Amino acid sequence: MKQFPDSPHAPAETHSWPPISVVMPVLNEERHLREAVSQVLAQSYPGEIEVVLAVGPSQDRTQEVAEAIARADPRVVVVPNPTGRTPNALNAAIAASRNGIIARVDGHAMLPSDYLRVAVETLKETGADNVGGVMAAEGVTAFEKAVACAMTSKIGVGAAAFHVGGTAGPADTVYLGVFRRTALDRVGGYDEHFQRAQDWEMNHRIRQTGGLVWFQPRMRVSYRPRPNVKALAKQYFHYGRWRHVVSRTHEGTINLRYLAPPAAVLAMALGLVVAPFFPLSLIVPGGYALAILAGSLLTSSGYPAAVKLRLPLVYATMHVSWGWGFLTSPRELARPPGS
């Protein structure tokens, strides 16, 4: 975790609209970075905006694109992130930023034009330390559309409002986030131990120190899902693995919703192992398969046949990968005591 010293050059808030620093962790974003930054700078926000790009060691021309953007617009600053890891990038960008409001934006995120305005209005109205909205998954290919369907369904991701939507109000965590700098200073920023789940983990610390995390459904950000089974399985495996690390680090942060996927994986594996001796044990994996097929039919209304056919595979990939990642999460990943 980091400490972020106040900048002596922080501009005074001469308007009712405070200046905002948008921090972006960037790695292998050559295709999307220019458009993502353009959408930030084109926000219908009356106050000042700066953008801090923390660029990791990319395998494409991301570094060159970022430097070209910064040369063309003095509102954009580029800082290095040698590790390439997201929490390190965010801390580096926050440390280099100047303003009292910090907005986290991904290098491929497409913001609606009123995103920052709504965020600041919500911060003022609620007194929250962090506000965020909906991770609006939108696919292009049939597989991506199936993933988007699953990621906006309670069957796929549970009842988290930032996935499935809901009414404005307090939340455990939100997508991305627009923070008060004082809250980030209070908790020491992102914990760089967490390669995944760092947003959930930091929002937990904000809430534990008396802060309020607020879900605002008007803040919708387009998200492009993984393009194939292999990439989706890897994503959800690491989600499960690091969510278990969070639960080991912060006692009492696990609940039945998080335990359902690993419990299902164990039950199905046991059913298949003992099936040669107790054929009735196939009821468990068979029942899961039937439930996934039924759930796919219920949640894919209005989608084309190509999406409907892929949805059962997508649901199973998300559930099994998350559950297996949770079950196999090494104890060595636990945060070292006192670190």
N, C-alpha and C positions, 0 to 999 in steps of 0.2 A: 504494500500500500504506500501511497505517496502523500507528501504534504505539498500544497500549492501556495507559495508565497504570494502575497498581494503585489500586483504590479504598480510601481510608482507612477506609471504613465496611463493608468486606467482613466478613460474619459469620464467626466462628470455627467450625471444624468440630468440634463437640462430640460428634458421633456418628460411627459408622463409615460413615454415608451422607452424603456431602458435599452441600452445597446446590448447586442447578443453576440456571443462567440459560438460559432458552429464548428464542432470538432468532428473530424472524419478519419477513422482508421482505414487506410488504403493499401491494398495488396492485390496485384494482378487485376486492375480495374481499367485497363487501357480503353476498352470498348465503351464503358459507361461513365467514366469519371467526368468528362467535359460536360455532358448533359446534366449529371447529378449536381455539379457545382453551379451550373447555369440556373437550375431551378431554385437553388438556395438563394443566389444573388438576385433573382427576379421575384422574390417573395413580396407580397403586398403588405409589407411591414413598415410602419412610419419611422422606426428607429434605425440606428446604425447596425450594420451586420459585418462581422469579420468571419473568415473561414480559415481554419487551421487544418492542413492536410498532414497527417502523420503517415509517411510512406515507408512501407516495408520493402525488403529485397525481392522485388517482383521478377517474374520470368518473361514479362513483356515490356512494353514501352511506358509503363505507368509513371516512372520517375520523370521521363522526358515530358510527358503530357502534363503532369502536375507542375513542373517548373515553368512550362510555357503558359499555363493558366495564371500562375503567380506573376510572371513578367507582364502579362497583359492587364492585370487588375491588382492594384495595390491593396485591395481588401483581402487578398488571398496570401497566406503564409504557408511555406512548406517546412516541415521538421522531419528529421530522420527517426525511423523506428527499426533499429538493426535486428531486433529479435523476430520481427514479422508477426508477433502475437497481438491479438486484439486488445487485451487490457493494458499492455505496455504502450500501444499506440495511443489509446485514449488518454492515459496519464501524461504522456509526452505532449499531446496536443493541448490538454487542459493547462499544463504548466506553462506553455507558450502563449496561452490566450490571455486577453486583457479584461474581459467584461464580467459582470456579476451574474449574468444569466448564461448558462452553458447548454447548448442543444447538441445532443449526439445524433449524427446522421451517418448512415453507411454510404460507401462509395458507389453503390449501385441503386440507392434509394431514390424514388421519384416522389417528391413532396407535392401535395396540393398547394396552391398559391397562398392560401390563408393559414398555413400550418403554424408558422411562428406567431402570427397575430393571435390565433385561438389559444396557443400555448400560454402566452403572456397574460391574456385575459383570464385564463383559468387559474394561473398561479396567483394573480391578484385576488380573484373572487374566493378562492378556497384556502389560501394561505399554505398550500402544499409546498413541499420541498422538491417534488418531481411530478411532472404530468406527462402522460403519453397516451397513445391511442391504439388504433387497430392495425394489425399486421395483415393487410389486405392481399392475400395470396391470389395472384392472377397468372394463369398459364397461357402458353401459346400452342404447344403441341398437345396431342391427346393425353400423353402421360403427364405433362405438367398440369393440365386442367384437372386430371384425376387427383393429383397431389393437392392442388388448390382446393378442390372439393373436400378432401380429407382434412386439410389443415383449417378449414372453417366449420368443421363438424365436431360435435361433442364425442362422437364415436371415435374420431381420429385423435383428438388432442385434449379431450376433457372439456371442462366448463370455463377455462380461463377466458376472461372477457376480451383480452387483446387479440385472441384468436377468433372467437365466435361472436363477438359483439355483445352489447348490453347497454345498460343505462350508466350515466356518469356517476362516479362515486369512488370511495377508497378501494384500493387494490393491493394485493401482495406485490405485484410487479406489473410493468407496462412495457410496450414495445418502444425501443430506442429511449426516449426520455428527454425532457427539457428541465434542467435542474437550476436551483439556486446555488451559486458558488459556495455560499456559506455551508450548505448541507454537504457538499463534496469535501470541503475542508474539515468539517466535523468528523466525518467517517474515514478520512484519509484516501478518498478516491477509490478506484477499482483495485481489487486485490489481484495482483499479478500472478498469484499462484494458480488461479482458475483459468484454464485454457478455454473452457466452456462454462455456461451458466453464470458468468461474471455479473450479468445484469441482475438476475434474480438474487444473487448473493449480496450485491451492494444495496439493492432496495431493501433487503432484509435488515441490513445494518442501519439504514436510514430509519426504518420503522422502529427498530430496537432502541434507537437513541431519541425517540419521541417525535420523529418526523412523519409527515403524511405523504403517501404516494397516491396519486389520483388518476383514475382512468377517465379519459375524455373521448367519447366515440366520434366526435367531430374531427379528430386528428387521425385521418386515414392515410397510410403510406403503402404504396404499391410494393409488393414483394414477389420476386420471380422464384418459383419453386425449383428444386433440383430436377435435372433433365432425364434421369434414368434410375433404374433400381439400385445399381451399385452406389451412386452418389447419395441417394436417399437413405439407404441402409447405413452408410458411413456417418451421415449427419445424425441420425437418430440413435445410433450406437453410442456416439460421443455425448449426445444429450443425456442418455441414461447413465453412462459412466460418470459424468461430472455432476449430475444431480445427486448421485450417491455420495460423492465427495462433499457436496454441500451439506447433506444430511448428517454426515459424520462430524463436520466442522461445527454446525449449529444444531444443537440438540433440540428436538421437538419440531423440526421443520418438515418432517415427512408425514404424509397422510395416506388414507386408503386409495385415493386417486393415483398417487405415484406408485403404490405397491401393486396395483392391479396388473400392469404388464409383466413384471417379473413373476408374480404368482401364476399368471396364465402360462408363461413359458415353462415354468417348473411343472405345472400340472400336465401340460401337453407332452413334455418330454417324458415324464413318468408314465403317462398313459401309453406312449409308443413303446417304451422299454418293456413294460410288463404285459403288453398285448399278446405275445406268444403263449403266455401262461394264463392270462385272464382277458379273453377277447373283449369282455364288456368294458375294459378300460379305454377302448377306442371311442367310447362315448364322449370323452373329454375333448380330444382333438377334433373329432367329428362334429361335436356340438359347437366348438369354436368356428369351424369352417362354415357351418350353417348360419351361425349368428352373423358372421362377416358378410355372407352373401345377402342375408336379409337386410342388414344395415346398409349395404351398398345400394340395394334397390330403393330403400327409403330416402337416402340422402342424395341420389343422383337424378332426381326428377328434373327434367328440362335439359339434361345433358345429352349429347349425341351418343350413339351406340358405342363408338370407339372409346369414349371416356368410361361408360358404364362397365365395359369389359375389363378395363384396367384397374378399376377402383378396388375390387377385392384384393388384388395383389398389392396395391399401395397400402391399404389398411394393414394387411398382414406384415408387410415390410416394416412399417412404422412401429407397430406393437412389438413384434418379435425383436427387432433391432434395439429398441429402447430397453425392453426387458432384459435382453442378454447383456447389453452394456451395463445396466444396473447391477446384475448378478455377478458379473466378472470384474467389476471395478476394483483394481488392486488397492489394498490398504496402504501401499507405499505412496499413493496419490494424496493421502490425507495431508492436510496442512501441518507442517512440523510444529510442535508445541513451542509457543513463545516467539514464533516468526511473524 
